[in-house]
Amino acid sequence: MNNLSARVGLTQGGFTLEADITAPGDGITVLFGPSGAGKSTLLSMLAGLKRPDSGRIALGSRVLDDGAAHVPAHRRGLGLVFQDARLFPHLTARQNIAYAWKRAPPATRPAIDDVAGFFDIAGRLDRPVERLSGGEKSRVALARAVASAPDFLLLDEPFAALDGVRRRGFIRVLLDMQRRFSLPMLVVTHDIDDAAALGSHLVALKDGRVAAAGEFAAASACAAFQALLDRHDHGSAVPAQRLRSAGHDGARFLWLRADHVLLSAEAPRSISARNVLAGTVAGIAREDGGSLMVELATGAGPILSRITEEARSELALAEGKPAWALVKAHAV
């Protein structure tokens, strides 16, 4: 298992990035943060498109950059997919994929037809790029990256141009691709729902520094990560198989917003909410504005619920007492 690791520093204009990260060589690591946090800058350094001022980048035991040595981008063994696909416009879909395939080690590269079949573009291989839809271009870009037989795949905001339905479909493709080709990935995003659907691991940046890192559910539950989110996005990562949801088949986690979680002090009966999770109150914190954030320890992991002081009093909620979280299917 080849982890992708970096301990780098870079000053560019008035912005300074100092980050120490590790993306495990299995699963999908999400590089998360608000705009301007340094996500794309860090990705460019990992890919070899930008050199750090100091530090070290390595893939497993292989040093890619340490100040003295600098492995160029095309020799790093890293696949790179941008949000705008960046296909060669004068070539067909097949020729775009073949361009990368020809440069891959013959012993490890997959057959072009196999890759095209997986991404459901076999019938479009001989079309020129200009005749492909946006979704088809995205799939060709992924196929080209996989055909290069990379050791690690880097994706920069791959969902930026996709609507909700195509977004969910693309997430399923990435998850299936990671499992089918055993290909570790680092995915840049600022969208918490996309991050939760994909991430087995998390690295969160704020102002060029690592704010949180680790296994996704645990790292996303920490206060430093929650502070990166808008108030209405505060919540919890819950394993997707533990919830009934509306149209999120295949996701790894679902992001359960605290404002969408109702609490009951008794086991509910005959209710319309499709999700009921039993737990124990692990903590109650007062927020600015007078609301309370309740953390419920459940078999699906910690769940946050934002309630009023009046509700806490009526339910007699206190640390250590049992409670039930209720969530409608359309809320996740």
TORKOL-4160 file (C-alpha; in steps of 0.2 Angstrom, whole numbers, padded with zeros to 4 digits, m for minus):
332
<pt num="1" X="0000" Y="0000" Z="0000"/>
<pt num="2" X="0008" Y="0016" Z="m0006"/>
<pt num="3" X="0003" Y="0031" Z="0004"/>
<pt num="4" X="0004" Y="0048" Z="m0004"/>
<pt num="5" X="0012" Y="0060" Z="0009"/>
<pt num="6" X="0018" Y="0078" Z="0009"/>
<pt num="7" X="0026" Y="0090" Z="0021"/>
<pt num="8" X="0027" Y="0106" Z="0011"/>
<pt num="9" X="0028" Y="0125" Z="0012"/>
<pt num="10" X="0025" Y="0138" Z="m0001"/>
<pt num="11" X="0022" Y="0156" Z="m0001"/>
<pt num="12" X="0014" Y="0164" Z="m0016"/>
<pt num="13" X="0009" Y="0182" Z="m0016"/>
<pt num="14" X="0001" Y="0185" Z="0001"/>
<pt num="15" X="m0004" Y="0167" Z="0004"/>
<pt num="16" X="0007" Y="0154" Z="0014"/>
<pt num="17" X="0003" Y="0136" Z="0014"/>
<pt num="18" X="0011" Y="0124" Z="0027"/>
<pt num="19" X="0004" Y="0107" Z="0026"/>
<pt num="20" X="0008" Y="0090" Z="0033"/>
<pt num="21" X="m0004" Y="0077" Z="0025"/>
<pt num="22" X="m0005" Y="0058" Z="0022"/>
<pt num="23" X="m0017" Y="0051" Z="0009"/>
<pt num="24" X="m0018" Y="0032" Z="0013"/>
<pt num="25" X="m0015" Y="0020" Z="m0002"/>
<pt num="26" X="m0032" Y="0013" Z="m0001"/>
<pt num="27" X="m0050" Y="0021" Z="m0002"/>
<pt num="28" X="m0053" Y="0039" Z="m0006"/>
<pt num="29" X="m0046" Y="0054" Z="0004"/>
<pt num="30" X="m0056" Y="0070" Z="0002"/>
<pt num="31" X="m0046" Y="0086" Z="0003"/>
<pt num="32" X="m0059" Y="0098" Z="0009"/>
<pt num="33" X="m0060" Y="0116" Z="0013"/>
<pt num="34" X="m0068" Y="0133" Z="0008"/>
<pt num="35" X="m0062" Y="0143" Z="m0007"/>
<pt num="36" X="m0045" Y="0150" Z="m0004"/>
<pt num="37" X="m0040" Y="0137" Z="0008"/>
<pt num="38" X="m0026" Y="0130" Z="m0003"/>
<pt num="39" X="m0033" Y="0114" Z="m0009"/>
<pt num="40" X="m0029" Y="0116" Z="m0028"/>
<pt num="41" X="m0012" Y="0123" Z="m0023"/>
<pt num="42" X="m0008" Y="0108" Z="m0013"/>
<pt num="43" X="m0015" Y="0097" Z="m0027"/>
<pt num="44" X="m0003" Y="0105" Z="m0040"/>
<pt num="45" X="0012" Y="0102" Z="m0029"/>
<pt num="46" X="0007" Y="0084" Z="m0027"/>
<pt num="47" X="0005" Y="0082" Z="m0045"/>
<pt num="48" X="0022" Y="0090" Z="m0049"/>
<pt num="49" X="0014" Y="0105" Z="m0058"/>
<pt num="50" X="0020" Y="0117" Z="m0045"/>
<pt num="51" X="0036" Y="0116" Z="m0034"/>
<pt num="52" X="0035" Y="0119" Z="m0015"/>
<pt num="53" X="0048" Y="0131" Z="m0007"/>
<pt num="54" X="0052" Y="0118" Z="0006"/>
<pt num="55" X="0048" Y="0100" Z="0011"/>
<pt num="56" X="0045" Y="0083" Z="0005"/>
<pt num="57" X="0033" Y="0074" Z="m0006"/>
<pt num="58" X="0033" Y="0055" Z="m0007"/>
<pt num="59" X="0023" Y="0040" Z="m0014"/>
<pt num="60" X="0027" Y="0026" Z="m0003"/>
<pt num="61" X="0046" Y="0025" Z="m0001"/>
<pt num="62" X="0048" Y="0034" Z="m0018"/>
<pt num="63" X="0053" Y="0053" Z="m0016"/>
<pt num="64" X="0044" Y="0064" Z="m0028"/>
<pt num="65" X="0051" Y="0081" Z="m0022"/>
<pt num="66" X="0062" Y="0085" Z="m0008"/>
<pt num="67" X="0071" Y="0101" Z="m0013"/>
<pt num="68" X="0086" Y="0092" Z="m0021"/>
<pt num="69" X="0076" Y="0080" Z="m0032"/>
<pt num="70" X="0060" Y="0084" Z="m0042"/>
<pt num="71" X="0052" Y="0070" Z="m0052"/>
<pt num="72" X="0042" Y="0079" Z="m0066"/>
<pt num="73" X="0023" Y="0077" Z="m0067"/>
<pt num="74" X="0023" Y="0064" Z="m0081"/>
<pt num="75" X="0034" Y="0052" Z="m0072"/>
<pt num="76" X="0026" Y="0053" Z="m0055"/>
<pt num="77" X="0014" Y="0038" Z="m0058"/>
<pt num="78" X="m0001" Y="0050" Z="m0053"/>
<pt num="79" X="m0017" Y="0052" Z="m0063"/>
<pt num="80" X="m0024" Y="0069" Z="m0063"/>
<pt num="81" X="m0042" Y="0074" Z="m0068"/>
<pt num="82" X="m0048" Y="0092" Z="m0068"/>
<pt num="83" X="m0065" Y="0099" Z="m0067"/>
<pt num="84" X="m0066" Y="0104" Z="m0085"/>
<pt num="85" X="m0060" Y="0087" Z="m0092"/>
<pt num="86" X="m0046" Y="0095" Z="m0103"/>
<pt num="87" X="m0047" Y="0083" Z="m0117"/>
<pt num="88" X="m0038" Y="0085" Z="m0133"/>
<pt num="89" X="m0051" Y="0094" Z="m0144"/>
<pt num="90" X="m0044" Y="0088" Z="m0161"/>
<pt num="91" X="m0045" Y="0069" Z="m0156"/>
<pt num="92" X="m0059" Y="0056" Z="m0154"/>
<pt num="93" X="m0063" Y="0049" Z="m0137"/>
<pt num="94" X="m0053" Y="0033" Z="m0141"/>
<pt num="95" X="m0038" Y="0043" Z="m0146"/>
<pt num="96" X="m0038" Y="0053" Z="m0130"/>
<pt num="97" X="m0038" Y="0037" Z="m0120"/>
<pt num="98" X="m0025" Y="0029" Z="m0131"/>
<pt num="99" X="m0014" Y="0044" Z="m0128"/>
<pt num="100" X="m0012" Y="0040" Z="m0110"/>
<pt num="101" X="m0013" Y="0021" Z="m0112"/>
<pt num="102" X="0002" Y="0021" Z="m0124"/>
<pt num="103" X="0013" Y="0029" Z="m0111"/>
<pt num="104" X="0008" Y="0017" Z="m0097"/>
<pt num="105" X="0018" Y="0001" Z="m0092"/>
<pt num="106" X="0012" Y="m0013" Z="m0103"/>
<pt num="107" X="0012" Y="m0025" Z="m0089"/>
<pt num="108" X="m0001" Y="m0014" Z="m0078"/>
<pt num="109" X="m0011" Y="m0005" Z="m0091"/>
<pt num="110" X="m0029" Y="m0011" Z="m0093"/>
<pt num="111" X="m0036" Y="m0014" Z="m0111"/>
<pt num="112" X="m0045" Y="0002" Z="m0118"/>
<pt num="113" X="m0061" Y="m0008" Z="m0122"/>
<pt num="114" X="m0062" Y="m0014" Z="m0104"/>
<pt num="115" X="m0060" Y="0003" Z="m0097"/>
<pt num="116" X="m0072" Y="0010" Z="m0110"/>
<pt num="117" X="m0085" Y="m0003" Z="m0105"/>
<pt num="118" X="m0083" Y="0001" Z="m0087"/>
<pt num="119" X="m0087" Y="0019" Z="m0090"/>
<pt num="120" X="m0101" Y="0016" Z="m0102"/>
<pt num="121" X="m0093" Y="0025" Z="m0116"/>
<pt num="122" X="m0089" Y="0010" Z="m0128"/>
<pt num="123" X="m0102" Y="0017" Z="m0141"/>
<pt num="124" X="m0094" Y="0034" Z="m0141"/>
<pt num="125" X="m0076" Y="0030" Z="m0143"/>
<pt num="126" X="m0075" Y="0035" Z="m0161"/>
<pt num="127" X="m0084" Y="0052" Z="m0158"/>
<pt num="128" X="m0074" Y="0068" Z="m0159"/>
<pt num="129" X="m0073" Y="0077" Z="m0142"/>
<pt num="130" X="m0084" Y="0091" Z="m0148"/>
<pt num="131" X="m0099" Y="0079" Z="m0150"/>
<pt num="132" X="m0098" Y="0073" Z="m0133"/>
<pt num="133" X="m0110" Y="0079" Z="m0119"/>
<pt num="134" X="m0102" Y="0086" Z="m0103"/>
<pt num="135" X="m0105" Y="0070" Z="m0093"/>
<pt num="136" X="m0097" Y="0060" Z="m0107"/>
<pt num="137" X="m0082" Y="0071" Z="m0107"/>
<pt num="138" X="m0080" Y="0068" Z="m0089"/>
<pt num="139" X="m0081" Y="0049" Z="m0091"/>
<pt num="140" X="m0068" Y="0050" Z="m0105"/>
<pt num="141" X="m0057" Y="0060" Z="m0094"/>
<pt num="142" X="m0058" Y="0047" Z="m0080"/>
<pt num="143" X="m0056" Y="0033" Z="m0093"/>
<pt num="144" X="m0040" Y="0042" Z="m0099"/>
<pt num="145" X="m0033" Y="0043" Z="m0081"/>
<pt num="146" X="m0037" Y="0025" Z="m0077"/>
<pt num="147" X="m0029" Y="0019" Z="m0094"/>
<pt num="148" X="m0013" Y="0027" Z="m0089"/>
<pt num="149" X="m0012" Y="0014" Z="m0075"/>
<pt num="150" X="m0008" Y="0027" Z="m0061"/>
<pt num="151" X="m0003" Y="0022" Z="m0043"/>
<pt num="152" X="m0014" Y="0036" Z="m0036"/>
<pt num="153" X="m0028" Y="0047" Z="m0044"/>
<pt num="154" X="m0030" Y="0065" Z="m0040"/>
<pt num="155" X="m0046" Y="0074" Z="m0045"/>
<pt num="156" X="m0049" Y="0093" Z="m0043"/>
<pt num="157" X="m0067" Y="0098" Z="m0040"/>
<pt num="158" X="m0074" Y="0084" Z="m0052"/>
<pt num="159" X="m0092" Y="0089" Z="m0049"/>
<pt num="160" X="m0091" Y="0107" Z="m0051"/>
<pt num="161" X="m0101" Y="0108" Z="m0068"/>
<pt num="162" X="m0113" Y="0094" Z="m0064"/>
<pt num="163" X="m0131" Y="0095" Z="m0058"/>
<pt num="164" X="m0139" Y="0085" Z="m0044"/>
<pt num="165" X="m0144" Y="0069" Z="m0054"/>
<pt num="166" X="m0127" Y="0068" Z="m0064"/>
<pt num="167" X="m0118" Y="0072" Z="m0048"/>
<pt num="168" X="m0124" Y="0057" Z="m0039"/>
<pt num="169" X="m0121" Y="0046" Z="m0054"/>
<pt num="170" X="m0103" Y="0052" Z="m0055"/>
<pt num="171" X="m0101" Y="0049" Z="m0037"/>
<pt num="172" X="m0107" Y="0031" Z="m0039"/>
<pt num="173" X="m0094" Y="0029" Z="m0054"/>
<pt num="174" X="m0080" Y="0035" Z="m0043"/>
<pt num="175" X="m0084" Y="0023" Z="m0029"/>
<pt num="176" X="m0086" Y="0009" Z="m0041"/>
<pt num="177" X="m0070" Y="0013" Z="m0050"/>
<pt num="178" X="m0060" Y="0014" Z="m0034"/>
<pt num="179" X="m0066" Y="m0004" Z="m0030"/>
<pt num="180" X="m0065" Y="m0011" Z="m0047"/>
<pt num="181" X="m0047" Y="m0005" Z="m0050"/>
<pt num="182" X="m0041" Y="m0004" Z="m0032"/>
<pt num="183" X="m0036" Y="0014" Z="m0036"/>
<pt num="184" X="m0033" Y="0025" Z="m0021"/>
<pt num="185" X="m0039" Y="0043" Z="m0024"/>
<pt num="186" X="m0037" Y="0061" Z="m0018"/>
<pt num="187" X="m0053" Y="0071" Z="m0022"/>
<pt num="188" X="m0053" Y="0090" Z="m0019"/>
<pt num="189" X="m0070" Y="0097" Z="m0015"/>
<pt num="190" X="m0079" Y="0111" Z="m0004"/>
<pt num="191" X="m0096" Y="0102" Z="m0004"/>
<pt num="192" X="m0099" Y="0093" Z="0012"/>
<pt num="193" X="m0112" Y="0081" Z="0004"/>
<pt num="194" X="m0100" Y="0076" Z="m0010"/>
<pt num="195" X="m0086" Y="0074" Z="0003"/>
<pt num="196" X="m0096" Y="0062" Z="0014"/>
<pt num="197" X="m0103" Y="0052" Z="0000"/>
<pt num="198" X="m0085" Y="0048" Z="m0006"/>
<pt num="199" X="m0073" Y="0049" Z="0009"/>
<pt num="200" X="m0065" Y="0035" Z="0018"/>
<pt num="201" X="m0052" Y="0048" Z="0024"/>
<pt num="202" X="m0052" Y="0067" Z="0027"/>
<pt num="203" X="m0039" Y="0081" Z="0026"/>
<pt num="204" X="m0047" Y="0098" Z="0029"/>
<pt num="205" X="m0038" Y="0114" Z="0025"/>
<pt num="206" X="m0041" Y="0132" Z="0032"/>
<pt num="207" X="m0030" Y="0146" Z="0027"/>
<pt num="208" X="m0016" Y="0135" Z="0021"/>
<pt num="209" X="m0015" Y="0124" Z="0036"/>
<pt num="210" X="m0022" Y="0107" Z="0041"/>
<pt num="211" X="m0037" Y="0110" Z="0052"/>
<pt num="212" X="m0043" Y="0091" Z="0053"/>
<pt num="213" X="m0037" Y="0074" Z="0047"/>
<pt num="214" X="m0040" Y="0056" Z="0049"/>
<pt num="215" X="m0054" Y="0043" Z="0046"/>
<pt num="216" X="m0068" Y="0052" Z="0039"/>
<pt num="217" X="m0082" Y="0050" Z="0052"/>
<pt num="218" X="m0071" Y="0054" Z="0066"/>
<pt num="219" X="m0061" Y="0069" Z="0058"/>
<pt num="220" X="m0077" Y="0077" Z="0052"/>
<pt num="221" X="m0085" Y="0076" Z="0070"/>
<pt num="222" X="m0071" Y="0087" Z="0078"/>
<pt num="223" X="m0074" Y="0105" Z="0082"/>
<pt num="224" X="m0061" Y="0111" Z="0071"/>
<pt num="225" X="m0069" Y="0104" Z="0056"/>
<pt num="226" X="m0087" Y="0109" Z="0061"/>
<pt num="227" X="m0080" Y="0127" Z="0062"/>
<pt num="228" X="m0076" Y="0126" Z="0043"/>
<pt num="229" X="m0094" Y="0124" Z="0039"/>
<pt num="230" X="m0108" Y="0136" Z="0037"/>
<pt num="231" X="m0120" Y="0135" Z="0052"/>
<pt num="232" X="m0134" Y="0126" Z="0042"/>
<pt num="233" X="m0121" Y="0113" Z="0037"/>
<pt num="234" X="m0116" Y="0108" Z="0054"/>
<pt num="235" X="m0119" Y="0089" Z="0056"/>
<pt num="236" X="m0113" Y="0071" Z="0056"/>
<pt num="237" X="m0107" Y="0058" Z="0044"/>
<pt num="238" X="m0118" Y="0043" Z="0046"/>
<pt num="239" X="m0114" Y="0026" Z="0036"/>
<pt num="240" X="m0126" Y="0026" Z="0021"/>
<pt num="241" X="m0132" Y="0009" Z="0024"/>
<pt num="242" X="m0139" Y="0014" Z="0041"/>
<pt num="243" X="m0151" Y="0026" Z="0034"/>
<pt num="244" X="m0166" Y="0026" Z="0022"/>
<pt num="245" X="m0163" Y="0040" Z="0010"/>
<pt num="246" X="m0169" Y="0048" Z="m0006"/>
<pt num="247" X="m0158" Y="0044" Z="m0021"/>
<pt num="248" X="m0141" Y="0041" Z="m0013"/>
<pt num="249" X="m0138" Y="0023" Z="m0017"/>
<pt num="250" X="m0119" Y="0018" Z="m0016"/>
<pt num="251" X="m0113" Y="0033" Z="m0005"/>
<pt num="252" X="m0101" Y="0029" Z="0008"/>
<pt num="253" X="m0108" Y="0041" Z="0021"/>
<pt num="254" X="m0123" Y="0053" Z="0021"/>
<pt num="255" X="m0121" Y="0070" Z="0029"/>
<pt num="256" X="m0134" Y="0072" Z="0042"/>
<pt num="257" X="m0137" Y="0090" Z="0046"/>
<pt num="258" X="m0140" Y="0095" Z="0064"/>
<pt num="259" X="m0155" Y="0106" Z="0059"/>
<pt num="260" X="m0164" Y="0091" Z="0051"/>
<pt num="261" X="m0162" Y="0079" Z="0066"/>
<pt num="262" X="m0177" Y="0079" Z="0079"/>
<pt num="263" X="m0175" Y="0071" Z="0096"/>
<pt num="264" X="m0187" Y="0061" Z="0107"/>
<pt num="265" X="m0185" Y="0056" Z="0125"/>
<pt num="266" X="m0195" Y="0041" Z="0122"/>
<pt num="267" X="m0195" Y="0027" Z="0109"/>
<pt num="268" X="m0206" Y="0034" Z="0095"/>
<pt num="269" X="m0221" Y="0024" Z="0088"/>
<pt num="270" X="m0232" Y="0026" Z="0073"/>
<pt num="271" X="m0222" Y="0040" Z="0065"/>
<pt num="272" X="m0219" Y="0045" Z="0047"/>
<pt num="273" X="m0200" Y="0048" Z="0049"/>
<pt num="274" X="m0191" Y="0034" Z="0041"/>
<pt num="275" X="m0175" Y="0034" Z="0051"/>
<pt num="276" X="m0175" Y="0032" Z="0070"/>
<pt num="277" X="m0159" Y="0029" Z="0079"/>
<pt num="278" X="m0158" Y="0025" Z="0097"/>
<pt num="279" X="m0143" Y="0032" Z="0108"/>
<pt num="280" X="m0137" Y="0041" Z="0123"/>
<pt num="281" X="m0134" Y="0059" Z="0126"/>
<pt num="282" X="m0115" Y="0062" Z="0125"/>
<pt num="283" X="m0115" Y="0081" Z="0127"/>
<pt num="284" X="m0125" Y="0097" Z="0126"/>
<pt num="285" X="m0116" Y="0113" Z="0121"/>
<pt num="286" X="m0123" Y="0130" Z="0120"/>
<pt num="287" X="m0121" Y="0140" Z="0104"/>
<pt num="288" X="m0121" Y="0158" Z="0100"/>
<pt num="289" X="m0139" Y="0164" Z="0098"/>
<pt num="290" X="m0145" Y="0153" Z="0112"/>
<pt num="291" X="m0148" Y="0136" Z="0103"/>
<pt num="292" X="m0141" Y="0120" Z="0110"/>
<pt num="293" X="m0130" Y="0107" Z="0100"/>
<pt num="294" X="m0134" Y="0090" Z="0107"/>
<pt num="295" X="m0122" Y="0075" Z="0103"/>
<pt num="296" X="m0130" Y="0058" Z="0103"/>
<pt num="297" X="m0120" Y="0043" Z="0104"/>
<pt num="298" X="m0128" Y="0029" Z="0093"/>
<pt num="299" X="m0124" Y="0013" Z="0085"/>
<pt num="300" X="m0121" Y="0022" Z="0068"/>
<pt num="301" X="m0109" Y="0034" Z="0076"/>
<pt num="302" X="m0111" Y="0052" Z="0084"/>
<pt num="303" X="m0126" Y="0062" Z="0078"/>
<pt num="304" X="m0128" Y="0080" Z="0081"/>
<pt num="305" X="m0145" Y="0089" Z="0084"/>
<pt num="306" X="m0148" Y="0107" Z="0086"/>
<pt num="307" X="m0163" Y="0111" Z="0098"/>
<pt num="308" X="m0169" Y="0125" Z="0108"/>
<pt num="309" X="m0167" Y="0127" Z="0127"/>
<pt num="310" X="m0186" Y="0125" Z="0129"/>
<pt num="311" X="m0185" Y="0108" Z="0119"/>
<pt num="312" X="m0171" Y="0102" Z="0131"/>
<pt num="313" X="m0181" Y="0107" Z="0146"/>
<pt num="314" X="m0197" Y="0098" Z="0140"/>
<pt num="315" X="m0188" Y="0083" Z="0135"/>
<pt num="316" X="m0177" Y="0083" Z="0151"/>
<pt num="317" X="m0162" Y="0079" Z="0141"/>
<pt num="318" X="m0145" Y="0077" Z="0150"/>
<pt num="319" X="m0129" Y="0068" Z="0148"/>
<pt num="320" X="m0130" Y="0050" Z="0150"/>
<pt num="321" X="m0149" Y="0049" Z="0147"/>
<pt num="322" X="m0157" Y="0039" Z="0132"/>
<pt num="323" X="m0164" Y="0048" Z="0117"/>
<pt num="324" X="m0169" Y="0044" Z="0100"/>
<pt num="325" X="m0165" Y="0053" Z="0084"/>
<pt num="326" X="m0178" Y="0055" Z="0070"/>
<pt num="327" X="m0174" Y="0059" Z="0052"/>
<pt num="328" X="m0185" Y="0060" Z="0037"/>
<pt num="329" X="m0179" Y="0051" Z="0021"/>
<pt num="330" X="m0179" Y="0066" Z="0011"/>
<pt num="331" X="m0168" Y="0076" Z="0023"/>
<pt num="332" X="m0153" Y="0065" Z="0019"/>
